[in-house]
């Protein structure tokens, strides 16, 4: 809390209307706004419950810190070979190969993994990045570490570079922010190089100092996700050289709230700076409050709030950071400064995504699977259960990107887990935030953090684990922690749980009763496709029972995460990004192929005054979840793609085609009136299919897609194939995906989860190019 501040009793607003009356209320407010010109000149729209403030810098006349990258030391090779103290793991010799096509001197690093130790007296805080220039044929991993004696002080991640089919020259920048907190000199810098195909050639190593101001978002660019420990927040950089200011309209009972953080990239080994907040209202009355930033060793966000009682009219607010030491410019991240106007019953919207969760693995699905999901069953009992819902793809980041933008992978062009959602995308979190909500995300895999996925856009607060993945039990406390202090303001929460994703390793209490016998009995035949994480288990039914245990486990922990009273009256949507194949089509423990195993997902909607226990048989898609949540929150006027899922509540609603695109663009499908057509866009495995091959299944009688009817139903197949090609050809020309540099650790994480890197550049061209020589093309065209 801010010091020098007295508590105040906030004046609550009147209770909000029941959710069933929100649509009528929205129309009434719209009419009132249209006719407001005929009434009082003072009439205006009601202020938002949460007003996010826009910050701008104040010109102070102080000397701003330099904004240019400064070189500290550079080693050009082989000219500076004498600086290399030791070579380990191979040899380093001048590259004089005759077949070189890179005419730049360098050291050829012969060996699977070569370490070059550069000796010197390296002054800490004089550099915070290393730039490595090398050439490589194919792929190579590069990292840099700093040493003092035999101790490793800091090490970067291994960054993988793919030079493609020819030898390429590349410059890689690796971050070393830890030097800012070091005092004693370092005596060695080590370049680690690991070849994947052919050995690379190292040309130079340069240590540079990147200005601290460039490690944080500027106020001109607006708030961007900033990570401190495992919590990411929308924030802007604040320096002791450049205060920030904003303004807002005073209102009774309101408070100013914000957070301060010191990311590792800007946290010096000094006393933490203090933040002075000055408020001046329309009468000239001035108040000052002070907050302290977390220390360099305390990697947390510190939250503060200040009551605004007694202030009148337009209020000017100034945020000034005060360094503990004269002449030193300090930096902090200022997160989400906002005006909160407390409400008695603020609206709560919850979006839960259960990763890798098949539609038939819920207690209420009634599709032949016995699994305990008491919370999901109860949620559906007080809401609407969609019996037949498809995801838009069979892979995590593209599917979540589709749900959080309302755009299918066809238009985002995000089809792999190594690309990110572009910053220019408009997300569901951004829409709720601009409508006066505090937005919170709690995800269970590092892959969904903003740096790897781009999905942090619009979230005021986000918890991202440092591990590859965590079970939902760890997310319960994070939901409670990040929503603490927000009980009286509108909240949009995205909760992502990862339990159902391989490896299936539930706590024994949740898998109890799902399997009897000894799965390791040597008399059982050895499985042809053992689970990668348990190759000794011989019975596939045992592995399947663990999947059921994971579903029961996540059900229990979601119930605990949403146990706070505010969630009893929340608008809740629960779905999955994709399903899982447990042996069908000979696909084991993966989400490959476009069959119901992998694209049919649970979907439950619950909201106050909504239907209770309603089951919808119409085919739906979770692409429309975002639009539906906005509509249920009386935000029909907020632009967002999609159509409300409530249209399916009408039993006579017409059937609509549902389109899906597989990971890496391997295949696409369309379903209409129970007929499911798959068009394989390229040759691929899982299952083995050739390019242009067409498959046709009748789902009501063949949910497992075991009987291909493409020969028996040629006219139907032709019609559905044409419909699918027309849809693919209508793709937006502007992609919303961007390639990202993946570290070797990132790629290893993906591999551990069963994902290959594939094409990391998204899908920039047309989705389908017919081959006139293909018999499948000749057959249909």
N, C-alpha and C positions, 0 to 999 in steps of 0.2 A: 504493500500500500504506500501511497504517497505520505510523506511526513508533513507535519504542520497542517493537517486536515482533520476536521471533525466529521463524525458520521452524521448522516441526515436520514430522516424518514421520508423515503420517496413517496410521492403521491401517486397511487396506482390509477390507471385508467379504468374506465368501465369495462366489465366483462365483454368479450367479443361474442357475436351471434353464434348460434350453433352451426356446425359445418353444413347442415342441410339447408340453411338459409343463406349461405354465402353467394350462390349464383344470383338469387334475387337481390341481395344486398349490392353485389357488384353492378347490376343493371341500374339500381337506384342511385348509386354513387356516380355512375357515368352520366345519368340524366341530370343529376344535381350539378355536375361540373359544366355540362353544356349550357345550363340555364343560369350559371352563377353570375354572368354579366348583367342580369336583370335585377340582381339583389344587391346586397351590401358589397361595397368596394373592398372591404377587408376580408371577405370570404375567400378561402383558398383551400387547396387540398390538405388533408390531414398529414402532418409530418410522419415520416417513416419511423417505425419502432426502433430501427437501427439505421443510422445515417453514417455511412463510411465517408471519411473526410479526405479531400484532395489536398496534398501538401505542395508547397512551392518554396524555393530557397529565398533567403533574405540577403541582400547585398550588405555586407558589414564593413568592407574596406580592408578586412584582414587578408594577409597573403595566403592565397590558396596553395595547397600542396601540389607539386607537379603531377601531371596526368600522363606522362610519357613513361614507357617501359625503359629502364636503364640497364645496360649491360654491366655485369660485375666482373666476370672473367669468361674467356672463350678459349677453347682448345680446338685448333684445326689439325686434322690428321691427314697424312702421317707426319706433318711438319712438327707438331708438338708431341711427338711420341715419347720424348723424355719425361713428360709429366705423368706417364702411366707407370705406376709403381708395381703393379702385378696383373697378370692375366691368368684367369682360372677357367677350367672347363674346355679349353681348346687353345687355338693359336690366333694371333692377330698379326697379319703381315700386309705390307703395301699391296693394294689390289692392282695387279698388272695383268689380269686375265685378258686374253685376246678377244673374247666374245662379249666384252662389256659394251653397253650402249649408253652408259651414264659417264660423261666426260668430266668427272669431278674426282680429285684425289681422295683417297680414303684407305681405311684398314679393313681387309677382308677377314671376317670373323669365322674361322673354320671350326666347327664343332656344333653339337646339338644345342648347348647353352653356354655362352661365353660371358664372363664378367671381366670388365676392365676397371681397375681401381686407379683413379687419378689422385695424386698426392698434392698437398698444399696446405696453406693456412687460411681456411675459409671462415670469414667473419660472419657469424649468424646475424640475421636481420638485414644483411646486405643483399640477400636474394631470397626469393620465394617461389621461383619456377626454374625448371631446367628445360632447355630446348635441345632436342637430339635430332640431328639430321643424318639420315641413312638412306640407302637404297636397297631394295629387296625384290626378289622374284617370288611372287606369290604372297605368303603370309609370314609375319614375324611378330613376336611380342617384345616390347621394350619397356624397361622400368629403370628408375634411378633411386639409389639409397644414399643416405648420409651417415658417415661413421665418425666416431671419436674413439680412438684406440680400437678395441675389438667390439665395441658396442654399436649397434645400429640405432641411430637417433630417430631416423624417419625413413620411410620407404613409400614410394608411389605404387599404385596399382600397375599391373602389367597391362599396357595398352597394346591392343592388337591392331596391326595395320595390314590391309589386304591390297597388295599392289596389282592384283588382277593377273592376267596371262603374261604380261611382259614385265621387265625390270623397271621399277619406278623410283623416283627420288621423292622423299617425303620428309617433312619437318614436323616433329611431334612435340607438343608442349605438355609438360608434366608438372603438376602443382606440388609445391613443398611448403605449405603455409606454416608448418611446425617451427620453421627457423625463427619466426617472430618471437617465440617465447624462449629461445635458447640464449645463453649468456656466454658460455665458453666456446672458443673456436672449434671448428671441425677440421679433421686432418685428411679425410678422404671422401671423395664422391665416386660412387660406383655405378657404372652403366651395365645393366643386365640385359642381355639379348638372347632370346630363345627362338631358334628357327622353327618353322613349321614345314616348309618345303626345302628351299635352298638357303645357305648361309647369307646373311646380309653384309653390307659394307657400311662401316661407320665413318662418316665424314667430319662431324664436329659435335662438340658439346659446349653449350653456352649456359651459364648461370645468370639469370636476370632478376631484377627487382620490379615486379608489377605493382604500381601504386595501390595502396590499400583501398582508395576510393573506388577502384575498378573491380573490387571483389564483392561489392554490394550494389543493388539496383539504385539508380538515380531517381530522384523525385520526378524528373522530366519524363522518364519511362514509365512511371507509375509503379505500384507495388508488384513485386515478383516473389515467387517462393524462395525462402531462405531457410536453410537447414541448420539447426543447432541441436547437436546430439541426435536424437531420433524424432524430433518434432520440427516440422516444417511450417512456416507461417508466411503469409503475404506481408511483405515489409519493404521499406525503402531504407537506403543508407543515410545515416545522420553523422556528421562530423563536427568536431569542436570548432572548425573554421567556418562552418556554414549552417546557421540555424535554419529551421524550417517553420513556415507559418501556414495557417489555415483560418477559416472563419465558419461560423454556423449561427443558427438562430436559437436563442435561448428559449427554453420551455420549462414549465414547472415539473419538478421531479426528475429531470434528466440528469445524466452523469456523463463525464468524459472518461473513456476507457482506452487503454493502449497497452502494449507490451514492449519490453526491451530485451535484446539478446546480443551476445557477443560471439559470433561464429569464430571458429578456430582460425580463420583466415585473417582476422583483424584484432584478435585478443592478445594484447601485449602482457608482459610480466610486470605490470604496474598496478597500482591501486586503481580500481575501476572508476571510470568517470561518473559524474553525477549529471542528471538531467533536470534542468529547471524549466518548468512550465509556467508561462505567464498568460493570464486571461484578462482582457480589457473589454468591457461591454460598451454599449452605445452611450452611456452617461459618463464614460471615462473612468468608472470604478475598476480598479486593478487588483488582481489576486495573483500570488505566486505560490507554487508548490514545488517540491523537490523529490526526485526518485533516484535511486542508485542502481546502476547497471550491475549485472552479475560479474563476479570476478573472473579472471582468466581461467582458473581451474574449475569454476562452477559453470558447466555447460548446460544452462537451462534458460528458459524465457522467464522474465520477471514481469508479472502483471500488475498494473496500477489502475486506479480509478479515482475520480474526483467529483464530488457533487457540484451542481451548478445552481443551486438555490440562491435566489437574490439577484442573479445577473439578469439584465434586461436588454432586449433588442439583439442587434447583431453583435456577436462576440468574436474578437480577434484572439487567436491562440498562437503562441510562439513556443517552439520546442528548441531549447538551446543546450547543447552538450558541453560540459565543463570538464576539461582535462585535469587530472590530479597533479600533473607536472607541467610547469610553464614551458612553452616552446615545443611541446610534443602534441601533435595532432592525433586525437583519439577518434575512433569510429565505433558506432553501434548500429544495429538494425532496429528500426522503429516499426513495430508491427501493428497493423490494422487500427490506427487511431479512429475512433468512432464515437458518435453520440448515441447513447442508449436511453430510450424512453420506456421505462418498465411497464409491463402489462400484467394484469391479474392472471389471464389464461392465454399466454402466447402460443401461437400455432407452432406445432412440431411436425416436421416431415422427415421420415426415415426411409432410406433406400438401402436395402440389404442385398448383397450379391454373394451367393455361395458358390465358390469356384469349383468347377468340375462336378456339378451336382446333377445327376440324371433325373428326369421328370418322374420316372417310376419308383424312385427311391425316396418316397415320403409315405407316411402312414395312411394318408387320405387318398393316395393316387388310385388304389384298388386295381393295380396292374400286375398282380401276381407276386409282388415282393413284400415280404414281411419285414418291416423295419419300424422302430419306435421313434416317432417324432411328435411328442405331445405338444410342444410349443407351436410348431407349424400347423398341427391339426387344430389347435385352439385359435390360432390367428385366422385360419380359413373359416372356422365356425362363426367368427364374428365379422366376416368379410366375404370376399369373392375368390373362388378358386377356379383358375383357368385350366381345364383338363388337357388342353392341347395347345401348348405354347412352343414356338420355335425361337432359338437364338439366331443372330444374323451371321455367325461364323463359328468355327470350332477352336478358337484360340483366344487367349486371355486378353492381351492389350487391345487388339482390334475389336473384340466384342465389347469391352468396357468403353472404349472410345465411341463406339456406335451408340450405346445406351446413354452416355453422358453428353453426346452432341445431337442425338436424334437423327443421325445420318448413317446409312448403311456403309459397310466397308467398300462397296462399289464407289461411293462418293468421297469418303475420307481417304481412300486408297491405302489404308493401313491394313496390311495383311500378314504381318509377322511381328514377333516380339522383340525385334532389334531396331525398330523404327519408333518414333515418338509422334504424338499428336502435336501439330504445329501450334504456335502461340496465337495465330490469327483465328483459330477455331473459337466458336462461341459455345461454352459449356453450360450444363444445367446448373452447376454451382455458381457460375457467374450470373445467371438469370435470377436465382434465389437471392444472391448477395445484393444485387442492384435493387431487389424488391424489398429490402429491409431485414434480411435474415443474417444471422451469424452462421457461417458454413464450416462444417467440421467433417473431416475424413479420418477413418481408422482402417488401415489396410494391413494385410497379413503377409505380404511378400515385398521384398525390396524392389522387385521388378515393377511394382505399381507406384513407386515413388516418382516424383515429378521428373527427376533427372533422367530416369530410364524410360518413362512412359509419356510425359507431358500432361498427365491427368491431374496435376496439382493446381491447374488453373481455376481460380475462383474460390479456393478453399482458404478461409482465414487461418484455420489450424488443421494440421494433418499429422497423424502419427504414422511413421514409416519405420518398420523394424530394420535393424542393421544386419539381421540374418537373412539368408535366402528366403526362408519362410518360417512362420511361427504358428502354433495352434491357436484356436479361438479363445482358449482360456486366458491367454495373455492380452487379448483385445478387450476383455471385460473391463479391466481397470483403466485402460486407455479411454474407453468411451466415457467412463465416469469422471476421469481426470480432465479430459478436454471439454466436457460439457459443464463442469463445475463453474459456478458463478454466472451461468447463462440461463438460470431457471426462469427469469422474468422477461426474456426477449425471445423472439422467434428463432427457431433453430432448424437448419437443414443438416442432417447427418447421413453420411454414406459410410456404412459398415461393410467391410469385405472380409470374409472368412475363407480359409484355405484348406481346411481339414480334409475334404473329400479328394483333394489332389494327391496323386502318388508322391511319395510312398504312403501306403495305408498303415498307420501306426497309432491306432487309438489307445487311450488308456483302457486297461482291462475291464473296468467297471462298465464301460459303454459297449463293449463287444460281447459281454457275457450273454449266453443263451443263443448266440447266432451260429455256433459250430460245436459239434461233438466229435470226438475221435482224436487221432494223432496225425496231424498233417505231415509229419516227418517219418512216418512208418516206412521202413525200408522195403516192405512188401508191396507198397504202392508203386505203380510205374512212374518213372521219371518224367516230369512234364516237358513237353516240347517247347513251351514258352514260359519258363519260370519268371516269377516277379524279380526284377533286377535288384531289389533291395532285400530279397529273401530267397536266394537261389536254391536253398535246401528244402524249402516247402514243396511237397510233392502233390498236394491236393489243391487244385484251383478253387474249389469251393471254400477252402479256408481263407484264401486271399480275398475272395468276394465277401466273406463274412466280415473281414476287417474293414472293407469299404462301407458295409452297413454300420459297423461300429463308429466309423468316422462321421457318418451322417447323424447318428444319435448323439455323438459328442458335440458336434457343432450346434445341434438343436438345443441342447442343454445350455451351452454357453451364450448363444444368442438370447435365450430367455433371461439369463442373468444380466447381460449387457443392457437389455431394455426393461429392466425391472424398476427403474425410477418412476415415480408417480406421473411425471409429465408424459411418459410414453403410453400410458393407459388410454389417452384420448388423441394419440398421434395418428397422422396419415402415414400408413406403412405400405411399402411395396417390397416384396421379396421375390427374387428370381436368381438365375444362374447365368454365367457367361457361356457355358457349354456343358455337355455331359461327358461320358466316359465309356469307352468300349471295353467290355469284360470278356472278350473272346469271339464275339460275333464278327463274321467276315475274316476270322483268324487275326483280328487286331486285339492285342492284349495290353491292358493297362495304359492305353493311350487314347487321345481324343482325335482320331484321324477319321476321314471319311465323312460323308454327308448323309448319315442314316440317323434314325431316331435316337440310337444310343448316344450320339454325340451332339445332336442339335435340338433335341426335345428336352425342355427344361421346366422346372416348376415355376409357377407364377401365382402369387397371392397378393390381393389388394385388400386393405382394411382401412376404413375411415369412419369417424363418428357419423351417425345417422345414415350410414350406408346399408346396403342389404346385408343380411346375416345368413351365413351358410349357403350362399348362392354358388352353384356350380355351372360353369359356362363351357359348353361343348364346342363352340365355334373355334376355328383355328385362329390363334392370335400370335403376335410377335412381341418380344420384349423391347424392340426398337421404340415402341410407343409409350414406354413407362415414363419417360421424362415429361412428355406432353401431358400425360394423365396426372402426374403429381402436381404440375403447375395448375391445371384446371381444378383439381380438388382443393387446392389452396387458394381458390378464387383469384388466380392470376391468369385468367383466360386471355387477357389483353397482352400478356408478355409474349413476344415472338419466340417461337421455338418449333423446330420441325416435328412432324408426326401428327397423329390423330388420336383422340382419346380412346382408351381401351373400353370405356363405358359403352361404346356403340355395340359391343358384343353382348351386352346384357339383354338386348332384344332377341328373343328366340327366333324371330323371322329375319334376322340380319343376313344379307347375302354373303356367300363365301367370297373370300378375297385371296388372290395369289400371294404366296409367301416365298421370298427369295433368300438364298443363302450363298455365301462365297466361302470356300475352304481356305485354310491357311496357305500362304504363298501363292494364292491364285491357282491352285492345282485343279479345282473343280468348282462348279456352280450348280445350284439346284433350284427348282420351282415346285411348289405343292399347290394343288387346287382341287377342292372337292374330294380329297382323299387320295388323289393320284400324285405320285412323287417322282419327278424326273431329275436325273443327275446327268449333267454334261461334263465330261472330263476335259478340262482345257489344256492339259499337258499330260504326258506320261508320268506316272508316279507310283509309289508304293503305298501300302497301308490304306486300301488294298491295292494289289497290282492292277493297274488300268492303263490302257493306251490312250494317247491323245485323241480327242474327238469322239471317244466312245460314249454311247448313250445308254443309260439304264432307266428302267421304268418299273415302279412298284405301286401296288394298291395297299396303302397303309392300313385301312380298316380290317383287312383280312390277312395282312402280312406285315406286322409291325417290325419284324426283324429284317425285312427286305431280303428274304431268302429266295424269292421267285421273281426273276427278271422277266417282265412281260413286254419288253420292247418289240419282240417278234410277233406276239399275239395281238398287240394294239398299235399298229403302225400309224394310223391316222391320229390317234390321241397323242402318241409320242411326237409326231411331226408338229402338231398344234402347240404342245407344251414347249417343245424345243424352240419354236419360233417366238413364243412369248418370252422365254428366258433370254434369247439373243437380243430381242428388242429392248428388254430391260437393261441388259449389259451395255447396249449401245447408247443408252440414255444417260450414261454416267456424267457427272459434273467434270468439266475439263480442268478444274482447279483442285489439285490434291491438297489435303489437309494433313499430310504426313511429311516427316522429314527424317532423313537418315541421321543416326547418332553414332559417335565413336564408342564402340563397346570395348571395355577392358577385357583382358583374358579372364579375370575373375567373373565379370558379368557373363561371359560366354560359358564358363564352367558352371555357373549357377543355372543357366538355362539348360545346359546339357544334363545337369543333375535332376531337373524337372522333366526331362524327356523331350526337350525342344532342340531342334537344330537351328543354326543361325540362318541358313537360307539366304535369300536376297534381302539385304538390309537397306535397299534404296526404295522400298515401297513398290508401287505399280504405276509407272508413269504413262504407259501407253494404253492402247486399246485392250479390252479384256479378252477378246477372242479374235483370232486370225485363222480363217479356214484354210485347210491344206487341200487343194484340188485333187491331190494324189491319194488322199485318205479314203478308204472304202466307206468309212462312216460318213464322211462329207458327201461322197457320191450318192450314198443311199438316201440322204435327206435333202440334198440340194440339186 
